[in-house]
């Protein structure tokens, strides 16, 4: 009697299993890369949306609290100048400098001095323009 013994894998079977494993690994790495890219993009979009909402809230609050918008009516400007009745915050400037929005308030505010950042270093602002609109017999916006 001649017994044939099957112990282990043949070389062809080993190559097939290795090829299947390599293809599966490539698909998983590709999926991981796409998922990471989407997550990073969504995180960036969320950060930008939060910064935009914060800037809008700050500008809206400051305009509502101001007694005068000093900008020229109908002209677009890159600096918003507000006047208030409180001397601590009189002459309020909101302006863009080196891709960052700044808020400067107080008696010594000039629009070019020491100012508080409104946007973080994570967000680069390309442009900031404001236009004053006057309503005859009403408030300026």
C-alpha positions in Angstrom: 0.0 0.0 0.0 1.2 3.3 -1.0 0.0 6.2 1.2 0.1 9.7 -0.1 0.7 12.2 2.6 -0.7 15.8 2.4 1.2 17.8 4.9 1.2 21.6 4.5 0.4 23.9 1.6 1.8 23.7 -1.9 3.6 26.7 -3.4 0.7 27.6 -5.7 -1.7 27.7 -2.8 0.6 29.9 -0.8 1.0 32.3 -3.7 -2.8 32.5 -4.2 -3.5 33.2 -0.4 -0.7 35.8 -0.4 -2.2 37.6 -3.5 -5.7 37.6 -1.9 -4.3 39.0 1.3 -2.3 41.7 -0.5 -5.4 42.8 -2.6 -7.5 42.9 0.6 -4.9 45.0 2.4 -4.7 47.5 -0.5 -8.5 48.0 -0.4 -8.5 48.5 3.4 -5.6 51.0 3.2 -7.4 52.9 0.4 -10.6 53.0 2.4 -8.7 54.2 5.5 -7.0 57.0 3.4 -10.3 58.2 2.0 -12.0 58.2 5.4 -9.1 60.2 7.0 -9.2 62.7 4.2 -13.0 63.2 4.5 -12.7 63.5 8.3 -10.0 66.2 8.0 -12.0 68.1 5.4 -15.2 68.0 7.6 -13.2 69.1 10.7 -11.8 72.1 8.7 -15.3 73.0 7.5 -16.7 72.8 11.0 -13.9 75.1 12.3 -14.5 77.6 9.5 -18.3 77.6 10.2 -17.7 78.2 13.9 -15.4 81.1 13.3 -17.8 82.7 10.8 -20.7 82.4 13.3 -18.5 83.9 16.0 -17.4 86.8 13.9 -21.0 87.5 12.8 -22.1 87.5 16.4 -19.4 89.8 17.5 -19.9 92.3 14.7 -23.7 92.2 15.2 -23.4 92.8 18.9 -21.0 95.6 18.5 -23.0 97.4 15.8 -26.2 97.1 18.0 -24.4 98.5 21.0 -22.7 101.4 19.1 -24.2 104.8 18.9 -22.6 105.6 15.5 -21.2 103.7 12.6 -18.4 106.0 11.4 -17.9 104.4 8.0 -18.9 106.4 4.9 -22.4 105.4 3.7 -22.6 103.3 0.6 -18.8 102.8 0.3 -17.2 99.4 0.9 -14.4 99.4 3.4 -12.0 96.8 4.9 -12.3 98.4 8.4 -15.4 98.8 10.5 -15.3 101.9 12.7 -17.8 102.2 15.5 -18.4 104.9 18.1 -19.9 104.2 21.5 -21.1 106.2 24.5 -18.7 104.3 26.8 -15.2 105.9 26.9 -13.6 102.5 27.5 -14.9 101.1 24.2 -15.2 104.4 22.2 -13.6 104.1 18.8 -14.0 100.4 18.0 -12.1 99.0 15.0 -12.7 95.7 13.3 -10.1 95.1 10.6 -8.2 92.4 8.6 -4.5 92.2 8.9 -2.3 89.4 7.6 -5.3 87.0 7.1 -6.5 87.5 10.7 -9.5 89.6 11.9 -8.8 91.9 14.8 -10.9 93.9 17.3 -9.4 97.1 18.8 -11.3 99.2 21.3 -10.7 102.2 23.6 -9.5 105.7 23.6 -6.1 105.0 22.1 -7.5 102.7 19.4 -6.3 103.7 16.0 -7.0 100.6 13.9 -3.2 99.8 13.8 -2.3 99.2 17.5 -2.5 96.3 19.8 -5.6 94.4 19.1 -7.5 91.3 20.1 -7.8 88.5 17.6 -11.3 87.6 16.5 -10.3 84.6 14.3 -7.8 81.9 15.3 -4.6 81.0 13.5 -6.4 77.9 12.1 -8.5 80.0 9.8 -7.0 82.3 7.1 -9.3 85.2 6.1 -9.0 86.3 2.5 -11.1 89.4 2.6 -13.2 91.5 5.0 -15.5 94.2 3.6 -18.2 96.2 5.2 -20.7 98.6 3.7 -22.8 101.1 5.7 -26.4 101.5 4.7 -28.4 104.4 6.0 -32.2 104.3 6.2 -33.7 107.9 6.1 -35.3 108.5 9.4 -34.1 105.2 10.7 -30.9 103.4 11.9 -27.8 102.8 9.9 -26.9 99.1 9.3 
